[in-house]
Amino acid sequence: MAAPERFQVDLAGVVDLLGRSLYSSPRVYLRELIQNAADAIRARTEVEHGFQGTVAITPADVGEGMLVIQDDGIGLTSQEARELLSTVGRSSKRDLFDLPRTDRLGRFGVGLLSAFMIGDEVQVRSRSLGGAPPCLWVGRSDGTFTVRELDGPDAAAVAVGSMVSVRPRADAAVMAASASVRTSAARFASHLPEALLLADPSGRWVSINETPGFLGDEVARRLYGEELLGAVPLAAIPITVAATGTRGTAYVLPTPPPPGTAAPALCHLGGMLVGSRVTGLLPDWAFFAALALDSTGLNPTASREALVDDDALAVTREGIGTALREWIRQTAIADPARLRVFAAVHGLALRQLALSDPELAGVLLPALVVPTSHGERRLGDLLASGEPLRYTPTVDEFRQVAPLSAELVINAGHAYDEAIMRLVDRLGLARTEPVDVIAIVDALERPPEQDAESARSLARRAAATLVDREGVSVDVRVVPGGRMPAVFVQDSAMLRAADRRRARAEGDALWAQVLDAVDEAERRDGADHPTARLCLDWSNEAVRALARLEDDAVLARAIRLMLVTALLAGHHPVEGRDRQELTDAVSELVALSVGLSGFGVVRPEDFA
Ligand SMILES: Nc1ncnc2c1ncn2[C@@H]1O[C@H](COP(=O)(O)OP(=O)(O)OP(=O)(O)O)[C@@H](O)[C@H]1O
């Protein structure tokens, strides 16, 4: 059997891979080096309790062409440097420093390689806290390295800790210069518990540390939220998830987030920023909240720019959800006015939450605002009336019903509202019933007694002209506030059938087969036979005139025209045959009014 051989690793290729595929930008090299420094300090703190470490950064333009990151952490012996700094893909911090699993130490063994994204040579001078002689490790992007112990004045200059130096390539000079280094350090590492210093162009050390406002008192949290959102949040809710050492603030957005955009979700691990839109921290229904957190128990992915979707993340998400729910519950009890504002801004999220949490539904539902035929109403006021709530399950039905019904009807055609109506009923808060649009028309006032016979005869004659319209019958009523000669209403089965007809006209053969099958199934079930009514308004003069008209052909044309205009006025889908009807009717009416004989479609030669 052939002797096993070792994989060859091409360092330049690996670094290229890191820069192009792992990290979002080569600028993150600084975060990786600061993280290593902070980890080494934390390891020293384990040994020397109460030790306060410092990470000091010298940008390349200040450091005579060298970017330097110095820490006073635990340091490395030459043996450790040989093993740890030169082994790709294996992090030994945990074994070496013997630290518990809940720390934030490196775990992938690639962080230091990110220095090669800006330079071809990386030097690490280090003195171990253990007391061994200091060492100098030099790694090169061609995959070679040297390590040696230092002595004499070279050794004396090295304090306990590590100093990483990189000479940036010309194409990376900007990334290693003061402005960029300051921005990156402040963005990623300003909340580190370790002191973070930056050498300014005059060589003075300036502190980059900033207390995280999202962990401060009420005022600090609020101010931080204002800065984060660029607007005053509706609320700043403190978050603590002890199980994963997660603390911070959830901010209720003052306006609904635009569709498809995520609110800020800043997450830090041990003070180091993971990202400002980290996913997985909020429950699905909580899209009304932004987050700013710090955690010691969540796990970063190898890029350190996202969180691993593991149990720790699930527990944290649940904890955040609980805090948000609790805030809503407390607000409903203690500050109903504020809950009303919240409901007005984040109605959709509230609806989703009420549906997923029956326990909370009792306090949430009264705050919801619903559209009705009498304008927007608070569900709480409607419930207080003690009356049954009547609603339409679709917007199309609402459009038909609203102008016809004197009583209040809720438009439950928007997202979740039909389910909300059923929930109201289930919880016994009120009886809720879907409105039957046909029944509403049937309940309209009839023409006065003396006109009853001519109205009936008009209905009969009109119906005869619409025999080709399946399910459509004609009625003559007095339509309240009617400005049109006729209104057209169709039940939901009819609306669905019309939708299918339209889809069939636009789709292909396969799609048509699917739609045929649905038609067939609806017919078989037969429960709701598609029904529609053309309701002529007896209070309309033109309609009364039609009743006196003897000419059947003119009557037929007028009725069909009224049907199409009623379709248009009621926002019903208008199909090809309706458009044809409209064109034909208008042409014929023109022909009639100019005295041309014969009906049928007018042709240009008729006008010749
Ligand atoms: N400033 C430092 N002081 C002491 N040891 C260090 C320092 N920087 C790196 N090391 C050692 O070198 C090892 C390799 O570092 P590297 O950054 O490549 O990976 P890591 O930090 O372990 O993991 P990650 O890929 O998550 O950053 C570390 O595990 C640590 O033992």
The ligand as an SDF file (V2000), in Angstrom:
LIG
                    3D

 31 33  0  0  0  0  0  0  0  0999 V2000
   -2.1300   38.2640   19.7950 N   0  0  0  0  0  0  0  0  0  0  0  0
   -1.9900   36.9540   20.1020 C   0  0  0  0  0  0  0  0  0  0  0  0
   -1.5340   36.5880   21.3250 N   0  0  0  0  0  0  0  0  0  0  0  0
   -1.4110   35.2930   21.6410 C   0  0  0  0  0  0  0  0  0  0  0  0
   -1.7080   34.2840   20.8170 N   0  0  0  0  0  0  0  0  0  0  0  0
   -2.1560   34.5730   19.5990 C   0  0  0  0  0  0  0  0  0  0  0  0
   -2.3310   35.9170   19.1570 C   0  0  0  0  0  0  0  0  0  0  0  0
   -2.7800   35.8830   17.8960 N   0  0  0  0  0  0  0  0  0  0  0  0
   -2.9120   34.6000   17.5590 C   0  0  0  0  0  0  0  0  0  0  0  0
   -2.5420   33.7860   18.5740 N   0  0  0  0  0  0  0  0  0  0  0  0
   -2.5240   32.3160   18.5900 C   0  0  0  0  0  0  0  0  0  0  0  0
   -2.5490   31.8600   17.2500 O   0  0  0  0  0  0  0  0  0  0  0  0
   -3.6540   30.9640   17.0510 C   0  0  0  0  0  0  0  0  0  0  0  0
   -4.1470   31.1030   15.6610 C   0  0  0  0  0  0  0  0  0  0  0  0
   -4.7400   32.3860   15.5000 O   0  0  0  0  0  0  0  0  0  0  0  0
   -5.7980   32.6340   14.3780 P   0  0  0  0  0  0  0  0  0  0  0  0
   -6.2260   34.0470   14.4730 O   0  0  0  0  0  0  0  0  0  0  0  0
   -5.2810   32.1670   13.0770 O   0  0  0  0  0  0  0  0  0  0  0  0
   -6.9940   31.6810   14.7380 O   0  0  0  0  0  0  0  0  0  0  0  0
   -7.9810   31.7520   15.9640 P   0  0  0  0  0  0  0  0  0  0  0  0
   -7.9910   33.1210   16.5270 O   0  0  0  0  0  0  0  0  0  0  0  0
   -7.6470   30.6450   16.9050 O   0  0  0  0  0  0  0  0  0  0  0  0
   -9.3620   31.4080   15.2840 O   0  0  0  0  0  0  0  0  0  0  0  0
  -10.2360   32.3480   14.3450 P   0  0  0  0  0  0  0  0  0  0  0  0
  -10.1030   31.7980   12.9880 O   0  0  0  0  0  0  0  0  0  0  0  0
  -11.6030   32.1880   14.8710 O   0  0  0  0  0  0  0  0  0  0  0  0
   -9.6930   33.7220   14.4770 O   0  0  0  0  0  0  0  0  0  0  0  0
   -4.6330   31.3610   18.0940 C   0  0  0  0  0  0  0  0  0  0  0  0
   -5.4860   30.2740   18.4340 O   0  0  0  0  0  0  0  0  0  0  0  0
   -3.7350   31.7500   19.2600 C   0  0  0  0  0  0  0  0  0  0  0  0
   -3.3710   30.6110   19.9900 O   0  0  0  0  0  0  0  0  0  0  0  0
  1  2  1  0
  2  3  1  0
  2  7  2  0
  3  4  2  0
  4  5  1  0
  5  6  2  0
  6  7  1  0
  6 10  1  0
  7  8  1  0
  8  9  2  0
  9 10  1  0
 10 11  1  0
 11 12  1  0
 11 30  1  0
 12 13  1  0
 13 14  1  0
 13 28  1  0
 14 15  1  0
 15 16  1  0
 16 17  2  0
 16 18  1  0
 16 19  1  0
 19 20  1  0
 20 21  2  0
 20 22  1  0
 20 23  1  0
 23 24  1  0
 24 25  2  0
 24 26  1  0
 24 27  1  0
 28 29  1  0
 28 30  1  0
 30 31  1  0
M  END
$$$$
